[in-house]
């Protein structure tokens, strides 16, 4: 399978999983907890941004970005245009996702020092990302020079690459920070070991996204500015950068969504326990009714009288209540 095919399949799967994760988070917050906070709003916006990022990627692939063989509908200008739009969408989505993850930690944290760390980290990440966004967006004057239309000038691509490396370093650092902070947050909190492990694992998924950023380094160092689709191998390097960008965003969104699903698990367990209890009560009632029916039949066959071992007689009467049958000795 080509790189374009890998990107297509990965993005489809990531969108489906993230959609389920975000949907469950929103449902839990609204229906179970009846609260929708600022972190929920930011993470919902991050999914919208990721959907736009994915859409621009799909359109760029449709018009032939790093796709072979060449098809009649391929258009180099449109392919580069939408690939450029996908890059911008990624940068903005990355800023929203990082902010959302930090806000999730900020909301569940109770330590003042960690709150200050989160505020500083959000400020640094946002500044670096916004600087890179504007540098990327206005690297050429006019912008159409990026896809080879018009005349003007552009920054040297080495400048863009160095800024991209700085952004990657910031990404890795923030991912590690947001992955290790939960461990420090729950270390002295009174909760079960099982809950501590589950929270650490769920938030530790964000650490895996830093691996995607590290792998992306390899391709950032070799990519160049392209105005056509002729250098397919070099275009594939750019596409691989986008692929790992998708992995990073996907993991960050799903990790942040899973953190909020513990009430859903508790709610599901309650429903299962209630159904088991109702089923057990039903079986017990059916068993008692069957036993009472047998005893009543035996009493009728014996003519309503019986003699015990001492020679004393006893009458058996079936007393019928509105709700159940009870057996009483007279």
C-alpha positions as CSV (number, residue, x, y, z in Angstrom):
1,X,0.0,0.0,0.0
2,X,1.2,3.5,-0.8
3,X,1.8,6.3,1.8
4,X,-1.4,8.0,0.6
5,X,-3.4,4.7,1.2
6,X,-1.9,4.4,4.7
7,X,-2.9,8.0,5.5
8,X,-6.4,7.5,4.2
9,X,-7.0,4.3,6.2
10,X,-5.5,5.7,9.4
11,X,-7.5,8.9,9.3
12,X,-10.8,7.1,8.7
13,X,-10.2,4.9,11.7
14,X,-9.0,7.8,13.9
15,X,-12.0,9.9,13.0
16,X,-14.4,7.0,13.9
17,X,-12.7,6.3,17.2
18,X,-12.4,9.9,18.2
19,X,-16.0,10.6,17.3
20,X,-17.1,7.7,19.6
21,X,-14.8,8.9,22.4
22,X,-15.9,12.6,22.2
23,X,-19.5,11.5,21.9
24,X,-19.4,9.4,25.0
25,X,-17.6,12.2,26.9
26,X,-20.3,14.7,26.0
27,X,-23.1,12.2,26.9
28,X,-21.5,11.4,30.3
29,X,-21.0,15.1,31.1
30,X,-24.5,16.1,30.1
31,X,-26.7,13.1,31.0
32,X,-24.9,11.6,34.0
33,X,-22.9,14.4,35.6
34,X,-25.2,17.2,34.2
35,X,-22.3,19.6,33.8
36,X,-20.5,20.8,30.7
37,X,-17.3,22.7,31.5
38,X,-14.8,24.8,29.6
39,X,-12.5,21.8,29.1
40,X,-15.4,19.9,27.4
41,X,-16.0,22.9,25.1
42,X,-12.3,23.1,24.1
43,X,-12.1,19.4,23.5
44,X,-15.2,19.4,21.4
45,X,-13.7,22.3,19.3
46,X,-10.5,20.2,19.0
47,X,-12.5,17.4,17.4
48,X,-14.1,19.9,14.9
49,X,-10.6,21.1,14.1
50,X,-9.4,17.6,13.6
51,X,-12.4,16.8,11.3
52,X,-11.4,19.9,9.2
53,X,-7.7,18.8,9.2
54,X,-8.8,15.3,8.0
55,X,-11.1,16.8,5.3
56,X,-8.4,19.0,3.8
57,X,-6.0,15.9,3.8
58,X,-8.6,13.8,2.0
59,X,-9.2,16.5,-0.7
60,X,-5.4,16.9,-1.2
61,X,-5.1,13.2,-1.7
62,X,-8.1,13.3,-4.1
63,X,-6.3,15.8,-6.3
64,X,-3.2,13.7,-6.4
65,X,-0.9,14.8,-3.6
66,X,1.8,12.0,-3.5
67,X,-0.6,9.7,-5.3
68,X,0.4,7.4,-8.2
69,X,-0.6,6.6,-10.9
70,X,-1.7,10.0,-12.2
71,X,-5.4,10.2,-12.8
72,X,-7.4,12.6,-15.1
73,X,-8.9,14.5,-12.1
74,X,-5.5,15.2,-10.4
75,X,-4.6,18.9,-10.2
76,X,-1.3,19.9,-8.8
77,X,-2.3,23.4,-7.8
78,X,-5.4,22.2,-5.9
79,X,-3.5,19.4,-4.3
80,X,-0.9,21.7,-2.9
81,X,-3.5,24.3,-1.9
82,X,-5.5,21.8,0.2
83,X,-2.3,20.2,1.6
84,X,-1.3,23.7,2.7
85,X,-4.7,24.2,4.3
86,X,-4.3,20.8,6.1
87,X,-1.0,22.0,7.6
88,X,-2.7,25.2,8.9
89,X,-5.6,23.2,10.3
90,X,-3.2,20.9,12.1
91,X,-1.3,23.8,13.7
92,X,-4.5,25.4,15.0
93,X,-6.0,22.0,16.1
94,X,-2.8,21.2,17.9
95,X,-3.1,24.4,19.9
96,X,-6.7,23.7,20.8
97,X,-5.9,20.0,21.8
98,X,-3.0,21.0,24.0
99,X,-5.1,23.6,25.7
100,X,-7.9,21.1,26.2
101,X,-5.6,18.5,27.7
102,X,-4.1,21.1,30.1
103,X,-7.6,22.3,31.1
104,X,-8.7,18.7,31.9
105,X,-5.7,18.4,34.2
106,X,-6.3,21.9,35.6
107,X,-9.9,21.0,36.5
108,X,-9.2,17.8,38.4
109,X,-6.0,19.1,40.1
110,X,-6.1,20.5,43.6
111,X,-2.4,21.4,44.1
112,X,-1.5,25.1,43.6
113,X,2.0,24.3,42.3
114,X,0.7,22.1,39.5
115,X,-1.9,24.7,38.5
116,X,0.9,27.2,38.1
117,X,2.9,24.8,36.0
118,X,-0.2,24.1,33.8
119,X,-0.8,27.8,33.3
120,X,2.8,28.5,32.3
121,X,2.9,25.5,30.0
122,X,-0.3,26.5,28.2
123,X,1.1,30.0,27.6
124,X,4.4,28.7,26.2
125,X,2.7,26.2,24.0
126,X,0.2,28.7,22.6
127,X,3.0,31.3,21.9
128,X,5.1,28.8,20.0
129,X,2.2,27.4,18.0
130,X,0.9,30.8,17.0
131,X,4.3,32.0,15.9
132,X,4.7,28.9,13.7
133,X,1.1,29.3,12.4
134,X,1.7,32.9,11.2
135,X,5.1,32.1,9.8
136,X,3.7,29.1,7.9
137,X,0.6,31.0,6.7
138,X,2.6,34.0,5.4
139,X,5.8,32.3,4.2
140,X,5.1,33.6,0.7
141,X,3.9,36.9,-0.5
142,X,1.4,36.4,-2.2
143,X,0.3,33.1,-0.6
144,X,-0.4,31.6,-4.1
145,X,3.3,31.3,-4.6
146,X,3.2,28.2,-2.4
147,X,1.3,26.3,-5.2
148,X,3.3,28.1,-8.0
149,X,0.9,30.8,-9.0
150,X,2.0,34.5,-9.3
151,X,5.2,36.3,-8.6
152,X,6.8,37.5,-5.4
153,X,9.1,36.2,-2.7
154,X,9.1,33.5,0.1
155,X,11.1,32.9,3.2
156,X,13.8,30.3,2.9
157,X,12.3,26.9,3.7
158,X,15.1,26.3,6.2
159,X,13.5,28.9,8.4
160,X,10.2,27.1,8.2
161,X,11.9,23.8,9.0
162,X,13.7,25.2,12.0
163,X,10.5,26.7,13.4
164,X,8.8,23.3,12.8
165,X,11.6,21.6,14.8
166,X,11.0,24.1,17.6
167,X,7.3,23.3,17.5
168,X,8.1,19.6,17.6
169,X,10.3,20.1,20.7
170,X,7.5,22.0,22.4
171,X,5.1,19.2,21.5
172,X,7.2,16.5,22.9
173,X,7.9,18.5,26.1
174,X,4.2,19.3,26.7
175,X,3.2,15.7,25.9
176,X,5.6,14.4,28.5
177,X,4.6,17.0,31.0
178,X,0.9,16.3,30.6
179,X,1.5,12.6,30.9
180,X,3.6,12.7,34.1
181,X,1.7,15.4,35.9
182,X,-1.3,13.0,36.6
183,X,1.0,10.7,38.4
184,X,2.1,13.5,40.7
185,X,-1.5,14.6,41.1
186,X,-2.8,11.3,42.3
187,X,0.2,10.2,44.3
188,X,-1.0,11.5,47.6
189,X,-4.7,11.5,46.9
190,X,-6.9,9.1,48.9
191,X,-8.2,6.7,46.2
192,X,-8.0,3.0,45.4
193,X,-4.9,1.6,43.8
194,X,-7.1,0.3,40.9
195,X,-8.4,3.8,40.2
196,X,-4.9,5.3,40.4
197,X,-3.7,2.8,37.9
198,X,-6.6,3.3,35.5
199,X,-6.2,7.1,35.6
200,X,-2.4,6.8,35.0
201,X,-2.9,4.5,32.1
202,X,-5.6,6.6,30.4
203,X,-3.6,9.8,30.7
204,X,-0.5,8.0,29.8
205,X,-1.8,7.5,26.3
206,X,-0.8,11.1,25.8
207,X,2.8,10.0,26.3
208,X,2.5,7.7,23.3
209,X,1.5,10.7,21.2
210,X,5.0,12.1,21.9
211,X,6.4,9.1,20.1
212,X,4.6,10.3,17.0
213,X,6.2,13.7,17.3
214,X,9.7,12.1,17.7
215,X,9.1,10.0,14.5
216,X,7.9,13.1,12.7
217,X,11.4,14.7,13.3
218,X,13.0,12.4,10.7
219,X,10.7,13.6,7.9
220,X,10.7,17.3,9.0
221,X,14.5,17.4,8.5
222,X,14.2,16.4,4.8
223,X,11.0,18.0,3.5
224,X,11.1,20.9,1.0
225,X,8.7,23.4,-0.5
226,X,6.9,21.9,-3.5
227,X,5.0,23.7,-6.2
228,X,4.1,20.6,-8.3
229,X,3.5,16.9,-7.9
230,X,6.5,15.7,-9.9
231,X,8.9,14.8,-7.0
232,X,6.7,12.0,-5.6
233,X,9.3,10.7,-3.2
234,X,9.8,14.1,-1.6
235,X,6.0,14.6,-1.5
236,X,5.7,11.3,0.4
237,X,8.0,12.6,3.1
238,X,5.7,15.6,3.5
239,X,2.7,13.2,3.6
240,X,4.4,11.1,6.3
241,X,4.8,14.2,8.4
242,X,1.1,14.8,8.1
243,X,0.4,11.1,8.9
244,X,2.2,11.4,12.2
245,X,0.5,14.7,12.9
246,X,-2.8,12.7,12.6
247,X,-1.5,10.1,15.0
248,X,-0.6,12.8,17.6
249,X,-3.9,14.6,17.5
250,X,-5.9,11.3,17.5
251,X,-4.2,10.0,20.6
252,X,-4.5,13.3,22.4
253,X,-8.2,13.5,21.8
254,X,-9.0,9.9,22.7
255,X,-6.9,10.1,25.9
256,X,-8.7,13.2,27.0
257,X,-12.1,11.7,26.2
258,X,-11.5,8.4,28.1
259,X,-10.6,10.3,31.3
260,X,-14.2,11.4,31.6
261,X,-15.8,8.0,31.1
262,X,-15.4,6.6,34.6
263,X,-18.9,7.7,35.6
264,X,-20.2,5.9,32.5
265,X,-18.5,2.6,33.7
266,X,-20.0,3.1,37.2
267,X,-23.5,3.8,35.7
268,X,-23.2,0.7,33.5
269,X,-22.2,-1.4,36.5
270,X,-25.3,-0.1,38.4
271,X,-27.6,-1.0,35.5
272,X,-26.1,-4.5,35.3
273,X,-26.4,-5.0,39.1
274,X,-30.1,-3.9,39.0
275,X,-30.9,-6.3,36.2
276,X,-29.2,-9.1,38.0
277,X,-31.1,-8.3,41.2
278,X,-34.4,-8.2,39.3
279,X,-33.6,-11.5,37.6
280,X,-32.7,-13.1,40.9
281,X,-35.9,-11.9,42.5
282,X,-37.9,-13.2,39.6
283,X,-36.3,-16.7,39.9
284,X,-36.8,-16.7,43.7
285,X,-40.5,-15.8,43.4
286,X,-41.1,-18.4,40.7
287,X,-39.4,-21.0,42.9
288,X,-41.6,-20.1,45.9
289,X,-44.7,-20.2,43.8
290,X,-43.8,-23.7,42.5
291,X,-43.1,-25.0,46.0
292,X,-46.3,-23.6,47.3
293,X,-48.3,-25.1,44.5
294,X,-46.8,-28.6,45.3
295,X,-47.6,-28.2,49.0
296,X,-51.1,-27.1,48.2
297,X,-51.7,-30.1,45.9
298,X,-50.4,-32.5,48.6
299,X,-52.8,-30.9,51.2
300,X,-55.8,-31.4,48.9
301,X,-54.9,-35.0,48.2
302,X,-54.7,-35.7,52.0
303,X,-58.2,-34.3,52.5
304,X,-56.9,-31.4,54.4
305,X,-55.8,-33.5,57.5
306,X,-52.6,-35.2,58.6
307,X,-51.4,-37.1,61.6
308,X,-48.0,-36.5,63.0
309,X,-45.7,-38.9,64.8
310,X,-47.3,-38.2,68.2
311,X,-50.8,-38.8,67.0
312,X,-51.9,-35.2,67.0
313,X,-53.7,-34.0,63.9
314,X,-53.0,-30.8,62.0
315,X,-55.0,-29.0,59.4
316,X,-53.3,-27.3,56.5
317,X,-54.9,-24.3,55.0
318,X,-53.7,-22.3,52.0
319,X,-54.2,-18.7,52.8
320,X,-54.4,-16.6,49.6
321,X,-53.3,-13.0,49.7
322,X,-53.7,-10.3,47.0
323,X,-50.0,-10.3,46.3
324,X,-48.7,-13.9,47.1
325,X,-49.7,-17.3,48.5
326,X,-48.6,-18.1,52.0
327,X,-48.6,-21.4,53.9
328,X,-49.9,-21.4,57.5
329,X,-50.3,-24.3,60.0
330,X,-53.5,-24.2,62.0
